[in-house]
């Protein structure tokens, strides 16, 4: 998923690396139901399940977000903004001047600065494939839930759930999942790594079931005359 994230993104738009980072933070680890049932905070588990049910009920989601990476000891702080549209396993992501379109089978990475388009095949049914839809439900498996602080943020009551990875070899200590207590939508994710790096993904606009153009998840080659097209498969 971090300390070299921003330079890497500026140099080359790496699909799997970026997808892991945006909703911050996916590591599919082995899941032990007995341990989870024995140690989860009941309030935290209930709220997490309400969030999961809400996300899964939407036909599509449009999100504007900010991304901040900070490591005080390394005097590092980077910030950027982006937007993503999700419908099932299809998505369109705009970040740092680059666009990714996944139409359900092929992934198109459009890099205007280099006038280049990378095309690759992706199996959305593969459990190891990372998509925004999976990221919004990443905490379904592999974590212990703990009740954490509640904060008033711009008039919204945000309740935090601390997600502690079951995998003792995980690269991060914990994830704070911020939930709007009224809407049950995700407000933000704060990801603390073992190396002191802190990543926050803050959702500034979350719009479910919006009318989306039928072309939003389609790649139109005619819009990019002169671009070098790199077929990676």
TINU-607880 format. One record per residue: residue number from 1; residue in one letter; x, y, z of N, C-alpha, C, O in turn. Coordinates in steps of 0.02 Angstrom, whole numbers, always signed. Atoms other than C-alpha are relative to their C-alpha. Layout:
TINU-607880
{NUM "a" {X Y Z} {X Y Z} {X Y Z} {X Y Z}}
...
This chain:
TINU-607880
{1 "x" {+21 -51 +0} {+0 +0 +0} {+27 +65 +0} {-11 +114 +0}}
{2 "x" {+46 -57 +0} {+157 +184 +76} {+43 +61 -1} {+23 +113 -28}}
{3 "x" {-40 -61 -3} {+295 +302 +106} {+22 +23 -69} {+35 +82 -79}}
{4 "x" {-20 -19 +67} {+341 +297 -79} {-59 +8 -46} {-51 +8 -108}}
{5 "x" {+61 -1 +41} {+161 +313 -138} {-3 +58 -49} {-13 +48 -109}}
{6 "x" {+10 -58 +43} {+158 +491 -205} {+51 +2 -57} {+32 +12 -114}}
{7 "x" {-47 +1 +55} {+322 +482 -303} {-18 -54 -51} {-10 -44 -111}}
{8 "x" {+17 +54 +45} {+264 +316 -375} {-59 +19 -44} {-59 +5 -104}}
{9 "x" {+59 -20 +39} {+96 +386 -429} {+19 +53 -51} {-6 +52 -108}}
{10 "x" {-20 -52 +46} {+179 +537 -507} {+39 -29 -59} {+35 -4 -115}}
{11 "x" {-41 +29 +52} {+298 +426 -604} {-41 -46 -45} {-35 -43 -107}}
{12 "x" {+39 +47 +40} {+177 +292 -659} {-62 -20 +38} {-59 -34 +98}}
{13 "x" {+64 +16 -30} {-5 +256 -624} {-6 -75 +7} {-19 -110 -43}}
{14 "x" {-1 +71 -11} {+0 +82 -546} {-68 -22 +26} {-88 -2 +81}}
{15 "x" {+69 +17 -14} {-172 +3 -544} {-11 -31 +68} {-48 -3 +109}}
{16 "x" {+13 +36 -62} {-165 -121 -400} {+22 +41 +60} {-14 +43 +111}}
{17 "x" {-25 -41 -56} {-60 -6 -289} {-48 +56 +17} {-63 +68 +75}}
{18 "x" {+44 -57 -12} {-177 +141 -312} {-67 -23 +27} {-94 +8 +73}}
{19 "x" {+65 +24 -23} {-336 +41 -290} {+3 -20 +73} {-45 -9 +110}}
{20 "x" {-7 +18 -70} {-271 -26 -126} {-3 +62 +44} {-29 +59 +100}}
{21 "x" {-7 -59 -42} {-242 +151 -66} {-64 +41 +4} {-77 +69 +58}}
{22 "x" {+54 -47 +2} {-400 +244 -114} {-51 -10 +55} {-69 +38 +88}}
{23 "x" {+48 +10 -53} {-520 +167 +5} {+30 -39 +57} {+13 -78 +101}}
{24 "x" {-50 +16 -50} {-384 +144 +88} {+11 -69 +17} {+15 -75 +78}}
{25 "x" {-39 +37 -45} {-328 -5 +124} {-27 -72 +4} {-64 -88 +49}}
{26 "x" {+26 +67 +2} {-363 -183 +80} {+56 -50 +10} {+108 -46 -22}}
{27 "x" {-45 +58 -6} {-273 -337 +140} {-46 -58 +15} {-72 -62 +71}}
{28 "x" {+44 +57 -12} {-374 -497 +119} {+39 -53 +38} {+79 -90 +8}}
{29 "x" {-37 +47 -42} {-310 -601 +264} {-47 -57 +19} {-107 -53 +9}}
{30 "x" {+41 +57 -20} {-369 -768 +329} {-48 +20 +55} {-31 +61 +98}}
{31 "x" {+55 -21 -43} {-532 -754 +425} {-18 -55 +48} {-33 -111 +26}}
{32 "x" {+17 +50 -51} {-566 -846 +588} {-64 +22 +36} {-61 +64 +80}}
{33 "x" {+63 -22 -29} {-751 -830 +634} {-4 -8 +75} {-35 +33 +109}}
{34 "x" {+4 +10 -72} {-727 -900 +809} {+34 +56 +37} {+7 +82 +87}}
{35 "x" {-36 -55 -34} {-598 -769 +856} {-40 +64 -5} {-45 +101 +44}}
{36 "x" {+38 -62 +9} {-704 -629 +783} {-60 +2 +47} {-72 +53 +79}}
{37 "x" {+59 +2 -43} {-860 -683 +876} {+18 +8 +73} {-19 +36 +112}}
{38 "x" {-19 -1 -70} {-764 -701 +1037} {+24 +69 +23} {+18 +86 +82}}
{39 "x" {-33 -60 -22} {-679 -531 +1036} {-30 +65 -27} {-12 +119 -3}}
{40 "x" {+29 -61 +26} {-783 -409 +936} {-41 +37 +53} {-75 +6 +94}}
{41 "x" {+45 -41 -40} {-865 -265 +1027} {-69 -2 -33} {-75 +15 -92}}
{42 "x" {+66 +8 +31} {-1052 -297 +999} {-26 +64 -33} {-56 +61 -87}}
{43 "x" {+24 -62 +29} {-1091 -112 +968} {+37 +15 -65} {+6 +36 -115}}
{44 "x" {-40 -14 +60} {-949 -95 +843} {-19 -48 -56} {-24 -28 -114}}
{45 "x" {+19 +50 +51} {-997 -255 +753} {-68 +17 -30} {-78 +10 -91}}
{46 "x" {+66 -18 +23} {-1178 -199 +741} {+3 +58 -49} {-28 +57 -102}}
{47 "x" {-5 -58 +43} {-1132 -30 +667} {+36 -18 -65} {+15 +5 -119}}
{48 "x" {-36 +21 +60} {-1008 -109 +545} {-46 -38 -47} {-44 -28 -108}}
{49 "x" {+47 +37 +41} {-1143 -228 +484} {-52 +45 -32} {-74 +33 -88}}
{50 "x" {+48 -49 +28} {-1263 -82 +460} {+31 +37 -59} {-2 +50 -109}}
{51 "x" {-35 -34 +55} {-1132 +6 +353} {+4 -47 -61} {-9 -26 -117}}
{52 "x" {-6 +48 +55} {-1104 -152 +249} {-67 -9 -36} {-69 -9 -97}}
{53 "x" {+67 +8 +30} {-1292 -175 +221} {-18 +61 -42} {-48 +54 -95}}
{54 "x" {+17 -62 +35} {-1309 +7 +168} {+38 +3 -66} {+9 +18 -118}}
{55 "x" {-41 -3 +60} {-1164 +0 +44} {-25 -49 -52} {-30 -33 -112}}
{56 "x" {+21 +52 +46} {-1226 -162 -33} {-69 +13 -30} {-87 -17 -81}}
{57 "x" {+68 -14 +25} {-1401 -90 -58} {+1 +48 -58} {-50 +55 -93}}
{58 "x" {-2 -52 +52} {-1343 +45 -180} {+12 -31 -70} {+49 -79 -77}}
{59 "x" {-13 +20 +69} {-1352 +22 -369} {+65 +29 -26} {+101 -4 -63}}
{60 "x" {-63 -32 +19} {-1210 +145 -395} {+18 +53 +52} {-24 +73 +92}}
{61 "x" {-24 -50 -48} {-1106 +270 -296} {+47 +47 -36} {+90 +26 -75}}
{62 "x" {-46 -51 +25} {-1021 +433 -343} {+34 +32 +61} {+1 +55 +107}}
{63 "x" {-37 -23 -59} {-883 +489 -223} {+53 +51 -20} {+91 +40 -67}}
{64 "x" {-57 -46 +2} {-770 +641 -209} {+38 -9 +65} {+8 -14 +119}}
{65 "x" {-39 +15 -61} {-627 +615 -87} {+65 +39 -1} {+89 +62 -52}}
{66 "x" {-68 -26 -7} {-466 +687 -21} {+43 -55 +30} {+20 -98 +67}}
{67 "x" {-47 +51 -23} {-312 +584 +14} {+60 +35 +30} {+91 +78 -2}}
{68 "x" {-58 -30 -34} {-177 +632 +140} {+45 -55 +27} {+23 -101 +60}}
{69 "x" {-51 +45 -26} {-17 +538 +177} {+49 +40 +41} {+74 +92 +18}}
{70 "x" {-43 -39 -44} {+90 +594 +323} {+45 -46 +41} {+22 -97 +69}}
{71 "x" {-46 +34 -45} {+245 +532 +413} {+44 +55 +31} {+87 +83 -1}}
{72 "x" {-33 -56 -34} {+309 +657 +542} {+75 -10 +5} {+113 +37 -6}}
{73 "x" {-71 +13 -8} {+477 +573 +571} {+38 +9 -66} {+97 +27 -66}}
{74 "x" {-32 -9 +65} {+514 +579 +384} {-16 +69 -30} {+4 +84 -87}}
{75 "x" {+20 -67 +23} {+443 +757 +369} {-35 -4 -68} {-21 +34 -114}}
{76 "x" {+36 +12 +63} {+326 +694 +235} {-74 +14 +9} {-105 -11 +55}}
{77 "x" {+72 -11 +2} {+152 +759 +198} {-20 +14 -72} {+4 +62 -103}}
{78 "x" {+24 -8 +68} {+63 +741 +32} {-77 -2 +1} {-107 -41 +37}}
{79 "x" {+73 -3 +4} {-117 +784 -12} {-22 +3 -72} {+12 +33 -114}}
{80 "x" {+28 -3 +67} {-222 +758 -166} {-75 -13 +4} {-101 -33 +57}}
{81 "x" {+72 +11 +2} {-405 +745 -219} {-17 -42 -61} {+20 -44 -110}}
{82 "x" {+21 +41 +56} {-500 +630 -333} {-75 -14 +3} {-110 +8 +49}}
{83 "x" {+70 +20 +3} {-668 +560 -383} {-5 -69 -31} {+36 -88 -72}}
{84 "x" {+10 +67 +27} {-734 +387 -420} {-75 -13 -7} {-115 +6 +36}}
{85 "x" {+68 +22 +12} {-895 +317 -493} {+0 -76 +0} {+42 -106 -34}}
{86 "x" {+1 +72 -7} {-941 +138 -449} {-69 -27 -15} {-119 +0 +9}}
{87 "x" {+63 +35 +13} {-1076 +24 -518} {+16 -74 -7} {+46 -95 -57}}
{88 "x" {-21 +70 +0} {-1058 -160 -475} {+76 -3 +3} {+106 +28 +47}}
{89 "x" {-73 +3 +3} {-879 -203 -521} {+29 +49 -50} {+90 +52 -59}}
{90 "x" {-24 -50 +46} {-868 -65 -650} {+17 +64 +39} {-14 +79 +90}}
{91 "x" {-16 -64 -32} {-785 +99 -603} {+36 +46 -47} {+64 +26 -98}}
{92 "x" {-39 -52 +34} {-712 +261 -667} {+32 +43 +54} {-2 +72 +96}}
{93 "x" {-37 -36 -51} {-577 +343 -563} {+41 +56 -32} {+76 +45 -81}}
{94 "x" {-40 -57 +21} {-502 +517 -588} {+43 +22 +58} {+18 +40 +111}}
{95 "x" {-47 -18 -54} {-347 +555 -486} {+65 +24 -30} {+95 -9 -72}}
{96 "x" {-64 -28 +20} {-195 +666 -512} {+8 +5 -76} {+61 -8 -104}}
{97 "x" {-3 -11 +72} {-239 +702 -693} {-4 -63 -42} {+1 -59 -103}}
{98 "x" {+3 +63 +35} {-253 +519 -738} {-68 -32 +11} {-99 -23 +64}}
{99 "x" {+65 +32 -4} {-410 +418 -773} {+7 -75 -9} {+44 -98 -52}}
{100 "x" {+6 +72 +9} {-446 +234 -750} {-73 -17 -14} {-118 +8 +21}}
{101 "x" {+67 +24 +15} {-598 +151 -828} {+2 -76 -1} {+42 -107 -38}}
{102 "x" {+7 +72 +1} {-644 -28 -789} {-71 -17 -21} {-118 +0 +15}}
{103 "x" {+66 +14 +28} {-788 -92 -896} {-28 -68 +20} {-79 -90 -7}}
{104 "x" {+22 +65 -22} {-804 -259 -808} {+45 -56 -24} {+44 -111 +4}}
{105 "x" {-47 +50 +24} {-672 -351 -908} {+69 +30 -16} {+120 -1 -3}}
{106 "x" {-64 -32 +17} {-539 -228 -968} {+9 +64 +40} {-38 +101 +53}}
{107 "x" {-19 -60 -37} {-449 -91 -873} {+39 +46 -46} {+89 +26 -76}}
{108 "x" {-32 -50 +42} {-402 +67 -967} {+30 +55 +45} {-7 +88 +82}}
{109 "x" {-34 -52 -39} {-273 +183 -886} {+22 +54 -49} {+66 +42 -90}}
{110 "x" {-11 -55 +47} {-269 +351 -976} {+44 +52 +32} {+26 +82 +83}}
{111 "x" {-49 -46 -28} {-117 +461 -945} {+11 +58 -49} {+55 +53 -92}}
{112 "x" {-7 -56 +47} {-137 +629 -1035} {+70 +31 -1} {+93 +52 -54}}
{113 "x" {-67 -31 -2} {+33 +694 -978} {+49 -35 -46} {+94 -3 -73}}
{114 "x" {-44 +39 +44} {+117 +555 -1077} {-33 -18 -66} {-3 -51 -109}}
{115 "x" {+40 +20 +58} {-20 +538 -1209} {+5 -76 -11} {+22 -100 -65}}
{116 "x" {-7 +73 +0} {-23 +353 -1166} {-61 -31 +32} {-90 -4 +79}}
{117 "x" {+55 +39 -28} {-159 +225 -1133} {+23 -72 +8} {+45 -104 -40}}
{118 "x" {-17 +70 -14} {-125 +58 -1049} {-64 -40 +6} {-111 -19 +41}}
{119 "x" {+60 +42 -1} {-252 -81 -1076} {+19 -69 +24} {+66 -100 -1}}
{120 "x" {-14 +67 -26} {-257 -242 -977} {-66 -35 +17} {-117 -2 +29}}
{121 "x" {+60 +40 -18} {-381 -382 -941} {+0 -11 +75} {+52 -22 +105}}
{122 "x" {+7 +10 -72} {-448 -401 -765} {-59 -46 +11} {-112 -37 -17}}
{123 "x" {+54 +45 -19} {-551 -542 -693} {-32 +25 +64} {-5 +15 +118}}
{124 "x" {+32 -31 -59} {-672 -453 -576} {-25 -51 +49} {-40 -34 +107}}
{125 "x" {+24 +53 -45} {-727 -621 -503} {+56 -30 +41} {+44 -67 +89}}
{126 "x" {-57 +25 -37} {-552 -660 -443} {+3 +34 +68} {-1 +95 +73}}
{127 "x" {+0 -28 -68} {-543 -638 -254} {+59 +46 +12} {+56 +88 +57}}
{128 "x" {-58 -42 -10} {-372 -557 -271} {-4 +66 -38} {+38 +110 -30}}
{129 "x" {+8 -61 +39} {-435 -424 -391} {-31 +54 +44} {-81 +43 +77}}
{130 "x" {+22 -55 -42} {-458 -256 -305} {-41 +49 -40} {-17 +74 -91}}
{131 "x" {+43 -49 +33} {-602 -144 -356} {-29 +46 +54} {-31 +28 +112}}
{132 "x" {+30 -45 -50} {-684 +7 -271} {-59 -31 +36} {-70 -18 +95}}
{133 "x" {+57 +31 -33} {-840 -97 -236} {+24 -46 +57} {-8 -49 +109}}
{134 "x" {-27 +42 -53} {-734 -220 -137} {+29 +43 +56} {+26 +24 +115}}
{135 "x" {-30 -41 -51} {-646 -78 -48} {-50 +29 +48} {-35 +40 +107}}
{136 "x" {+52 -27 -43} {-808 -9 +19} {-26 -52 +49} {-63 -35 +96}}
{137 "x" {+22 +53 -45} {-838 -177 +102} {+59 -41 +25} {+51 -98 +47}}
{138 "x" {-60 +38 -16} {-658 -227 +140} {+1 -27 +71} {+32 -78 +84}}
{139 "x" {-4 +18 -71} {-688 -238 +327} {-48 -57 +18} {-58 -72 +76}}
{140 "x" {+47 +55 -13} {-814 -380 +306} {+36 -61 +30} {+8 -97 +71}}
{141 "x" {-39 +57 -25} {-677 -508 +341} {+69 +23 +24} {+96 +72 -1}}
{142 "x" {-70 -9 -18} {-511 -512 +431} {+16 +50 +54} {+74 +65 +66}}
{143 "x" {-12 -52 -51} {-535 -383 +570} {-40 -13 +63} {-94 -42 +61}}
{144 "x" {+38 -5 -62} {-585 -368 +751} {-27 +71 +4} {+7 +119 -14}}
{145 "x" {+32 -65 -5} {-706 -225 +784} {+1 +25 +73} {-17 -12 +118}}
{146 "x" {+0 -31 -66} {-682 -108 +932} {-35 +69 -4} {-24 +106 -52}}
{147 "x" {+34 -64 -4} {-792 +41 +982} {+50 +53 +17} {+89 +44 +64}}
{148 "x" {-49 -52 -12} {-692 +202 +975} {-35 +67 +13} {-94 +67 +33}}
{149 "x" {+27 -65 -18} {-720 +390 +995} {-56 +22 -47} {-63 -3 -103}}
{150 "x" {+51 -33 +42} {-866 +494 +930} {+18 +74 -3} {+36 +104 +47}}
{151 "x" {-17 -70 +10} {-836 +667 +857} {-54 +35 -39} {-87 +6 -82}}
{152 "x" {+44 -42 +40} {-943 +809 +794} {+43 +35 -52} {+86 +75 -35}}
{153 "x" {-39 -29 +54} {-873 +858 +624} {-47 +38 -47} {-85 +9 -85}}
{154 "x" {+42 -43 +41} {-958 +1005 +541} {-75 -16 +7} {-112 -19 -42}}
{155 "x" {+70 +14 -14} {-1123 +963 +624} {-20 -72 -10} {-79 -89 +1}}
{156 "x" {+15 +71 +10} {-1112 +777 +585} {+30 -40 +57} {+88 -29 +76}}
{157 "x" {-25 +43 -53} {-1094 +647 +722} {+34 -60 -32} {+2 -102 -63}}
{158 "x" {-40 +53 +30} {-954 +531 +667} {+23 -48 +56} {+58 -29 +102}}
{159 "x" {-21 +52 -47} {-932 +369 +763} {+56 -41 -32} {+49 -64 -88}}
{160 "x" {-56 +38 +26} {-766 +280 +742} {+0 -72 +25} {-14 -85 +84}}
{161 "x" {-10 +70 -16} {-741 +93 +738} {+74 -14 -13} {+100 +1 -67}}
{162 "x" {-70 +19 +10} {-563 +31 +764} {+2 -71 -27} {-23 -118 +4}}
{163 "x" {-8 +65 +32} {-522 -112 +646} {+71 -25 +13} {+119 +6 -8}}
{164 "x" {-65 +28 -17} {-381 -221 +711} {+10 -63 -42} {-30 -109 -37}}
{165 "x" {-9 +58 +44} {-309 -345 +585} {+13 -64 +40} {+52 -63 +89}}
{166 "x" {-12 +65 -32} {-316 -527 +637} {+69 -26 -18} {+102 -59 +23}}
{167 "x" {-66 +22 +23} {-159 -560 +536} {+55 +37 +38} {+62 +97 +32}}
{168 "x" {-52 -31 -41} {-13 -528 +654} {+57 +26 -43} {+99 +65 -19}}
{169 "x" {-53 -23 +45} {+100 -498 +503} {-21 +60 -43} {+16 +81 -87}}
{170 "x" {+23 -58 +38} {-3 -353 +435} {+48 +58 +9} {+80 +66 +61}}
{171 "x" {-46 -56 -1} {+97 -196 +393} {-27 +60 +37} {+7 +110 +45}}
{172 "x" {+30 -56 -33} {-22 -84 +487} {-25 -20 +69} {-39 -78 +82}}
{173 "x" {+23 +13 -68} {-75 -67 +668} {-76 -4 +4} {-103 -51 +34}}
{174 "x" {+72 -1 -3} {-256 -22 +644} {-28 +47 -53} {+9 +86 -84}}
{175 "x" {+36 -45 +44} {-385 +67 +537} {-58 +29 +40} {-95 -9 +72}}
{176 "x" {+58 -31 -29} {-510 +192 +604} {-51 +13 -55} {-37 +49 -103}}
{177 "x" {+54 -8 +49} {-673 +182 +507} {-50 +50 +28} {-84 +35 +78}}
{178 "x" {+47 -51 -22} {-775 +342 +526} {-68 -10 -33} {-72 -16 -94}}
{179 "x" {+67 +13 +25} {-963 +318 +508} {-47 +56 +21} {-50 +74 +80}}
{180 "x" {+51 -49 -15} {-1097 +451 +497} {-57 -36 +36} {-89 -80 +6}}
{181 "x" {+49 +37 -40} {-1216 +396 +635} {-71 +5 -27} {-113 -38 -15}}
{182 "x" {+68 -9 +27} {-1368 +464 +543} {-9 -38 -66} {-58 -74 -74}}
{183 "x" {+9 +31 +67} {-1339 +404 +364} {+28 -71 -3} {+9 -110 -47}}
{184 "x" {-34 +65 +0} {-1232 +250 +408} {+47 -7 -60} {+64 -62 -80}}
{185 "x" {-49 +1 +54} {-1116 +299 +265} {+70 +11 +27} {+78 +41 +81}}
{186 "x" {-69 -10 -20} {-927 +296 +275} {+19 +73 -8} {+8 +103 -61}}
{187 "x" {-22 -70 +1} {-857 +468 +317} {+75 +5 -18} {+94 +46 -60}}
{188 "x" {-72 -1 +12} {-670 +433 +319} {+32 -63 +26} {+3 -101 +65}}
{189 "x" {-41 +56 -22} {-535 +303 +344} {+67 +28 +21} {+98 +68 -15}}
{190 "x" {-66 -21 -24} {-378 +332 +447} {+41 -64 +11} {+24 -106 +52}}
{191 "x" {-39 +61 +4} {-245 +202 +417} {+68 +12 +31} {+107 +52 +6}}
{192 "x" {-64 -9 -35} {-97 +188 +538} {+45 -60 -12} {+29 -116 +6}}
{193 "x" {-47 +53 +14} {+53 +89 +480} {+51 -8 +56} {+61 +37 +96}}
{194 "x" {-50 +13 -51} {+186 +11 +588} {+62 +44 -6} {+98 +53 +42}}
{195 "x" {-60 -41 +10} {+320 +124 +512} {-13 +74 +17} {+30 +116 +3}}
{196 "x" {+14 -68 -20} {+234 +282 +577} {-38 +40 -52} {-55 +98 -40}}
{197 "x" {+37 -35 +52} {+147 +329 +415} {-75 -2 +15} {-103 -53 +35}}
{198 "x" {+73 -6 -12} {-32 +390 +432} {-32 +22 -65} {-13 +72 -95}}
{199 "x" {+36 -15 +61} {-150 +390 +284} {-73 +12 +17} {-104 -26 +54}}
{200 "x" {+71 -12 -9} {-322 +469 +283} {-34 +11 -67} {-11 +49 -109}}
{201 "x" {+42 -11 +58} {-453 +456 +149} {-66 +27 +26} {-103 -6 +62}}
{202 "x" {+59 -35 -26} {-592 +580 +182} {-49 +10 -57} {-32 +39 -109}}
{203 "x" {+51 -6 +52} {-753 +572 +83} {-36 +66 +8} {-69 +79 +59}}
{204 "x" {+32 -66 -3} {-815 +747 +44} {-70 -1 -31} {-112 +41 -13}}
{205 "x" {+66 +6 +31} {-963 +694 -63} {-14 -73 -15} {+25 -107 -48}}
{206 "x" {+20 +70 +8} {-1053 +526 -61} {-71 -1 -26} {-118 +14 +11}}
{207 "x" {+66 -2 +31} {-1199 +511 -182} {-19 -68 -28} {+9 -90 -79}}
{208 "x" {+22 +65 +25} {-1287 +344 -204} {-57 +7 -50} {-96 +55 -49}}
{209 "x" {+56 +7 +47} {-1404 +295 -346} {-12 +64 -41} {-69 +84 -52}}
{210 "x" {+5 -58 +44} {-1366 +448 -454} {-9 -24 -72} {+17 -77 -91}}
{211 "x" {+4 +17 +71} {-1414 +446 -639} {+69 +8 -32} {+98 +63 -31}}
{212 "x" {-66 -1 +31} {-1252 +402 -729} {-6 -9 -75} {-48 -47 -98}}
{213 "x" {-1 +8 +72} {-1214 +419 -913} {+16 -72 -18} {+57 -104 +15}}
{214 "x" {-12 +69 +20} {-1218 +252 -1003} {+71 -9 -27} {+95 -66 -34}}
{215 "x" {-68 +3 +28} {-1045 +295 -1073} {+54 +9 +53} {+113 +6 +37}}
{216 "x" {-50 -17 -51} {-961 +332 -907} {+50 -57 +12} {+107 -44 +31}}
{217 "x" {-44 +57 -10} {-888 +156 -896} {+24 -30 -66} {+46 -88 -69}}
{218 "x" {-21 +24 +66} {-848 +141 -1082} {+61 +40 -23} {+65 +101 -13}}
{219 "x" {-59 -33 +28} {-682 +179 -1164} {-12 +16 -74} {-30 -28 -113}}
{220 "x" {+10 -23 +69} {-694 +281 -1325} {+68 +22 -29} {+93 +76 -13}}
{221 "x" {-66 -12 +28} {-531 +272 -1422} {+3 +65 -41} {+55 +98 -44}}
{222 "x" {+0 -59 +44} {-585 +414 -1538} {+12 +66 +38} {+30 +116 +8}}
{223 "x" {-11 -60 -40} {-570 +539 -1394} {+74 +13 +13} {+92 +65 +41}}
{224 "x" {-71 -6 -16} {-382 +512 -1385} {+44 -9 -63} {+85 -54 -66}}
{225 "x" {-40 +5 +61} {-308 +541 -1558} {+74 +13 +15} {+91 +59 +52}}
{226 "x" {-72 -9 -8} {-120 +522 -1565} {+29 -33 +62} {+90 -33 +70}}
{227 "x" {-25 +33 -61} {-108 +429 -1399} {+33 -67 -18} {+9 -103 -62}}
{228 "x" {-30 +67 +7} {+8 +279 -1388} {-41 -48 +42} {-53 -36 +101}}
{229 "x" {+41 +50 -35} {-96 +126 -1342} {+42 -61 +12} {+68 -93 -34}}
{230 "x" {-42 +55 -22} {-6 -7 -1245} {-44 -58 +24} {-73 -55 +78}}
{231 "x" {+38 +60 -18} {-93 -178 -1243} {+45 -43 +45} {+94 -72 +21}}
{232 "x" {-43 +34 -47} {-22 -260 -1088} {-9 -76 +0} {+34 -112 +25}}
{233 "x" {+13 +72 +1} {-99 -433 -1116} {+25 -30 -66} {+19 -91 -76}}
